[in-house]
Amino acid sequence: MYLKILVPLDGSEVAECVLPHVEVLSRGYENASITFLYVVAPLDSPMVNPNYRSKVRAEDRGAVEDYLKNRSKIGTEARDAAEDYLKKLCAKASFKDRASGKVIVGKVADAIVEYAAKNRMDIIVMATHGSSGVSHWFYGSVAEKVVHGSKIPIWLVKASSRHTVSYAHNKKLSVLVSLDGSEVAESVLPHLVELSKQLPKNKMDITLMRVCEIFSGPITYPPPVAMSWEECLAYETKRCKEICQDYLNQIQAKLEKSGLNTHTEVPEGNPAEVLIKYINNNPVDLVIMSTHGRTGISKWAFGSIAEKVLKGAESPILLVRAK
């Protein structure tokens, strides 16, 4: 269960796109708590280095010394502004009595990962954009580093997404669970079950997907029996889809024991491209996927399919690091 929810923010309205998701997630259990984390980046500057100051032109040394004298004041003002921002946010009715704010100084991504680990947080919910949608939190910077460094699940919300998730009472949430046939990828399933318990007012319309990737591994042609290339391709496609469907049927049966009804999809093609197209062309409210699969090494390793989906998909993604 996700009782300790960590929400990194940077003071921008763009980064606050995660708040509706956080509010609903935190209401699942009475003892759930939210920590809004604001990381103030240190005022690092080469001017602090004595070797640098010795090389500054005489006419510029006054400006450098003024900066260094005011450096502490600037840092204090930044922390005060962050604390005031978080105090107002925690006072809102939707978070009152369940949220607290924390301001720390450090390198943003490292500080988030370290805070989550040190305080044993259960999940991180964060936007992939922030700082007015331009600098700090764009995917490829802070969010990417947190994904690489965190050992706990991360719920990522693309701030620029055109898809809006509604948590209206009794509205079904469309959830896509991406699998590849490995036990490692199946590490997302307990999180799916837990999420269904933590969002009791929103029943889930769950789709289990395994992409049929033809000839993803070494093949031998011609086949043992005489057939044309076209016949061989049709045979391999049929065999691949049957294997994928049989696998998903087994997963369905397991989830039924946990009270979850699901349906399946077995599309063909490149896994990342197929997933992105499906997500962006259907009203998917949440994608759940692992950062590793196929024995934890090849296809679903972060930097491959998961990374491409994170960059290309419009819907929120719950990313689970396989152990």
C-alpha positions as CSV (number, residue, x, y, z in Angstrom):
1,M,0.0,0.0,0.0
2,Y,1.1,3.5,-0.7
3,L,0.9,5.2,2.7
4,K,3.9,7.5,2.5
5,I,3.5,9.6,-0.7
6,L,6.4,11.9,-1.7
7,V,5.5,14.8,-4.1
8,P,8.5,16.8,-5.4
9,L,7.4,20.3,-6.4
10,D,9.3,23.4,-7.7
11,G,6.7,26.1,-7.1
12,S,5.4,26.2,-10.6
13,E,1.7,25.6,-11.6
14,V,3.0,23.2,-14.2
15,A,4.5,20.9,-11.6
16,E,1.2,21.0,-9.7
17,C,-0.5,19.0,-12.4
18,V,0.2,16.0,-10.1
19,L,-2.0,17.3,-7.3
20,P,-5.3,15.7,-8.4
21,H,-3.6,12.3,-8.6
22,V,-2.0,12.8,-5.2
23,E,-5.3,13.8,-3.6
24,V,-7.1,10.7,-4.8
25,L,-4.3,8.4,-3.9
26,S,-3.9,9.7,-0.4
27,R,-7.6,9.3,0.3
28,G,-7.4,5.5,-0.1
29,Y,-6.3,5.0,3.5
30,E,-7.0,7.1,6.6
31,N,-3.4,6.9,7.7
32,A,-1.9,7.9,4.3
33,S,0.3,10.9,4.4
34,I,1.7,13.3,1.8
35,T,5.1,15.0,1.9
36,F,5.5,17.9,-0.4
37,L,9.2,18.2,-1.1
38,Y,10.8,21.4,-2.4
39,V,14.5,21.2,-3.2
40,V,16.4,24.5,-3.4
41,A,19.4,24.1,-5.6
42,P,22.6,25.4,-4.0
43,L,24.0,28.6,-5.3
44,D,27.1,27.0,-6.7
45,S,29.3,29.4,-8.6
46,P,32.9,29.3,-9.8
47,M,33.3,32.7,-8.1
48,V,33.4,30.8,-4.8
49,N,36.7,29.2,-5.8
50,P,39.7,31.3,-4.7
51,N,41.6,30.4,-7.8
52,Y,38.8,31.9,-9.9
53,R,38.7,35.1,-7.9
54,S,42.5,35.6,-8.3
55,K,42.0,35.6,-12.1
56,V,39.1,38.2,-12.1
57,R,40.0,41.6,-13.5
58,A,40.6,44.2,-10.9
59,E,37.6,46.3,-12.1
60,D,35.3,43.2,-11.7
61,R,36.4,42.1,-8.2
62,G,34.0,44.5,-6.4
63,A,31.0,42.8,-8.1
64,V,32.3,39.4,-7.3
65,E,32.7,40.2,-3.6
66,D,29.2,41.8,-3.5
67,Y,27.8,38.5,-4.9
68,L,29.6,36.4,-2.3
69,K,28.4,38.7,0.5
70,N,24.8,38.4,-0.6
71,R,25.0,34.7,-1.4
72,S,23.8,33.6,2.0
73,K,21.0,36.2,2.0
74,I,19.8,35.0,-1.5
75,G,19.8,31.3,-0.3
76,T,17.8,32.2,2.8
77,E,15.3,34.1,0.8
78,A,14.9,31.2,-1.6
79,R,14.3,28.8,1.3
80,D,11.8,31.2,3.0
81,A,9.9,31.5,-0.3
82,A,9.8,27.7,-0.7
83,E,8.6,27.2,2.9
84,D,5.8,29.8,2.4
85,Y,4.7,28.1,-0.8
86,L,4.5,24.7,0.8
87,K,2.7,26.1,3.9
88,K,-0.1,27.5,1.7
89,L,-0.3,24.3,-0.2
90,C,-0.6,22.1,2.9
91,A,-3.3,24.4,4.3
92,K,-5.7,23.7,1.3
93,A,-8.8,21.8,2.3
94,S,-8.0,18.9,0.0
95,F,-4.7,18.2,1.8
96,K,-5.3,19.5,5.3
97,D,-4.2,17.2,8.2
98,R,-2.6,14.8,5.7
99,A,0.2,16.8,4.2
100,S,3.4,18.3,5.4
101,G,6.0,20.3,3.6
102,K,9.8,19.9,3.6
103,V,12.4,22.2,2.1
104,I,16.0,20.9,1.6
105,V,19.0,22.2,-0.2
106,G,20.9,20.1,-2.7
107,K,21.1,18.8,-6.2
108,V,17.4,18.3,-7.1
109,A,17.3,14.7,-8.5
110,D,19.8,13.4,-6.0
111,A,18.0,15.0,-3.1
112,I,14.7,13.5,-4.1
113,V,16.0,10.0,-4.4
114,E,18.0,10.3,-1.1
115,Y,15.0,11.7,0.8
116,A,12.7,9.0,-0.5
117,A,15.1,6.3,0.6
118,K,16.0,7.8,4.0
119,N,12.4,8.4,5.0
120,R,11.2,5.1,3.5
121,M,8.6,6.6,1.2
122,D,6.3,4.2,-0.6
123,I,5.8,6.1,-3.9
124,I,7.0,9.2,-5.6
125,V,4.4,11.2,-7.6
126,M,6.0,13.9,-9.9
127,A,5.6,15.8,-13.1
128,T,7.9,15.4,-16.0
129,H,7.9,19.2,-16.5
130,G,8.2,22.1,-14.2
131,S,9.7,25.6,-13.8
132,S,7.1,27.0,-16.1
133,G,7.4,24.0,-18.3
134,V,10.9,24.8,-19.6
135,S,14.0,24.2,-17.6
136,H,14.1,22.2,-14.3
137,W,11.8,19.2,-14.6
138,F,11.7,18.4,-18.3
139,Y,12.1,14.7,-19.1
140,G,15.7,14.1,-19.7
141,S,16.8,16.0,-16.6
142,V,15.4,15.7,-13.0
143,A,12.6,13.3,-13.7
144,E,14.9,11.0,-15.7
145,K,17.5,11.0,-13.0
146,V,14.9,10.2,-10.4
147,V,13.6,7.3,-12.4
148,H,17.1,6.0,-12.8
149,G,18.0,6.4,-9.1
150,S,14.8,5.5,-7.3
151,K,14.1,2.0,-5.9
152,I,10.4,2.7,-5.2
153,P,7.5,3.1,-7.7
154,I,7.2,6.5,-9.4
155,W,3.9,7.9,-10.8
156,L,4.9,10.2,-13.6
157,V,2.5,12.8,-15.0
158,K,3.3,14.6,-18.2
159,A,2.5,18.3,-17.6
160,S,2.0,19.0,-21.3
161,S,-0.4,16.1,-21.8
162,R,-3.6,16.7,-23.7
163,H,-5.2,13.8,-21.8
164,T,-7.0,14.7,-18.6
165,V,-7.7,12.0,-16.0
166,S,-11.1,12.3,-14.2
167,Y,-11.6,10.8,-10.8
168,A,-15.3,11.5,-10.7
169,H,-17.2,9.2,-8.3
170,N,-17.8,5.8,-9.8
171,K,-16.0,6.7,-13.0
172,K,-14.0,3.7,-14.3
173,L,-10.3,4.4,-14.7
174,S,-8.8,2.9,-17.9
175,V,-5.6,1.2,-16.9
176,L,-3.1,-0.4,-19.3
177,V,-0.7,-3.0,-17.9
178,S,2.2,-3.7,-20.1
179,L,3.8,-7.2,-19.9
180,D,6.4,-9.1,-21.9
181,G,6.1,-12.7,-20.6
182,S,8.8,-12.5,-17.9
183,E,8.4,-12.9,-14.2
184,V,10.4,-9.6,-13.8
185,A,7.8,-7.7,-15.8
186,E,5.1,-9.3,-13.7
187,S,6.4,-7.5,-10.7
188,V,3.9,-4.8,-11.5
189,L,0.9,-7.0,-10.7
190,P,1.0,-6.6,-6.9
191,H,1.0,-2.9,-7.5
192,L,-2.0,-3.2,-9.8
193,V,-3.9,-5.1,-7.1
194,E,-2.9,-2.6,-4.4
195,L,-3.9,0.3,-6.5
196,S,-7.4,-1.2,-7.0
197,K,-7.7,-1.2,-3.2
198,Q,-6.4,2.3,-2.7
199,L,-8.8,3.8,-5.3
200,P,-12.1,2.2,-4.1
201,K,-14.4,4.8,-5.6
202,N,-12.9,4.3,-9.0
203,K,-13.3,0.9,-10.4
204,M,-10.7,0.0,-13.0
205,D,-11.1,-1.0,-16.6
206,I,-7.9,-3.1,-16.9
207,T,-6.3,-4.0,-20.2
208,L,-3.4,-6.5,-20.1
209,M,-1.2,-6.1,-23.1
210,R,1.6,-8.2,-24.5
211,V,3.0,-7.1,-27.9
212,C,3.7,-9.8,-30.4
213,E,7.1,-8.9,-31.8
214,I,7.8,-11.1,-34.8
215,F,11.3,-12.3,-35.2
216,S,12.6,-10.5,-32.2
217,G,15.1,-13.2,-31.7
218,P,17.2,-15.4,-34.0
219,I,15.2,-17.4,-36.5
220,T,16.1,-20.2,-38.9
221,Y,14.9,-19.9,-42.5
222,P,13.9,-21.9,-44.4
223,P,11.7,-23.6,-41.7
224,P,11.7,-27.4,-41.1
225,V,8.8,-27.9,-43.5
226,A,8.5,-26.5,-47.0
227,M,6.8,-23.1,-47.1
228,S,7.3,-19.7,-48.7
229,W,8.6,-16.7,-46.8
230,E,5.1,-15.3,-46.7
231,E,3.7,-18.6,-45.3
232,C,6.6,-18.7,-42.8
233,L,5.8,-15.2,-41.7
234,A,2.1,-15.9,-41.3
235,Y,2.9,-19.1,-39.4
236,E,5.3,-17.3,-37.0
237,T,2.8,-14.5,-36.5
238,K,0.1,-16.9,-35.6
239,R,2.3,-18.9,-33.3
240,C,3.6,-15.7,-31.6
241,K,0.0,-14.4,-31.0
242,E,-1.1,-17.7,-29.6
243,I,1.9,-17.8,-27.1
244,C,1.1,-14.2,-26.0
245,Q,-2.6,-14.8,-25.6
246,D,-2.0,-18.0,-23.6
247,Y,0.3,-16.1,-21.3
248,L,-2.2,-13.3,-20.8
249,N,-5.0,-15.8,-20.1
250,Q,-2.9,-17.2,-17.3
251,I,-2.3,-13.7,-15.9
252,Q,-6.0,-13.0,-16.1
253,A,-6.8,-16.1,-14.1
254,K,-4.3,-15.0,-11.3
255,L,-5.9,-11.6,-11.1
256,E,-9.4,-12.9,-11.0
257,K,-8.4,-14.6,-7.7
258,S,-7.7,-11.0,-6.4
259,G,-11.1,-9.8,-7.6
260,L,-9.9,-8.0,-10.7
261,N,-11.6,-8.5,-14.0
262,T,-9.4,-7.7,-17.1
263,H,-9.4,-8.0,-20.8
264,T,-6.4,-8.6,-23.1
265,E,-4.8,-7.1,-26.2
266,V,-2.1,-8.8,-28.3
267,P,-1.1,-6.3,-31.0
268,E,1.8,-6.9,-33.4
269,G,4.9,-4.7,-34.1
270,N,7.7,-2.9,-32.3
271,P,6.8,-2.9,-28.6
272,A,7.6,0.8,-27.9
273,E,5.9,2.1,-31.0
274,V,2.8,-0.1,-30.5
275,L,2.4,0.9,-26.8
276,I,2.8,4.6,-27.5
277,K,0.3,4.5,-30.4
278,Y,-2.2,2.6,-28.3
279,I,-1.9,4.8,-25.3
280,N,-2.2,8.0,-27.3
281,N,-5.1,6.8,-29.4
282,N,-7.2,5.4,-26.6
283,P,-8.5,7.0,-23.3
284,V,-5.8,5.4,-21.1
285,D,-5.8,7.0,-17.6
286,L,-2.8,5.1,-16.3
287,V,-0.1,2.9,-17.7
288,I,1.6,0.4,-15.3
289,M,4.9,-1.0,-16.4
290,S,8.2,-2.3,-15.2
291,T,11.6,-0.9,-15.9
292,H,13.0,-4.4,-16.6
293,G,11.8,-7.5,-18.3
294,R,12.9,-10.6,-20.2
295,T,15.0,-11.8,-17.3
296,G,15.7,-8.2,-16.3
297,I,18.2,-7.5,-19.0
298,S,17.2,-6.9,-22.6
299,K,14.0,-5.6,-24.1
300,W,12.4,-3.8,-21.1
301,A,15.6,-2.4,-19.6
302,F,15.2,1.3,-18.8
303,G,16.8,3.1,-21.7
304,S,14.9,1.0,-24.2
305,I,11.1,0.4,-24.3
306,A,10.3,2.0,-20.9
307,E,12.2,5.1,-21.7
308,K,10.6,5.5,-25.1
309,V,7.2,5.0,-23.7
310,L,7.8,7.6,-21.0
311,K,8.9,10.1,-23.6
312,G,6.2,9.4,-26.2
313,A,3.1,8.5,-24.2
314,E,0.6,11.2,-23.1
315,S,-0.9,9.3,-20.2
316,P,0.4,9.1,-16.6
317,I,2.7,6.2,-16.0
318,L,3.3,4.2,-12.8
319,L,6.8,2.9,-13.2
320,V,7.9,-0.1,-11.0
321,R,11.5,-1.0,-10.7
322,A,11.8,-4.8,-10.8
323,K,13.8,-6.3,-8.0
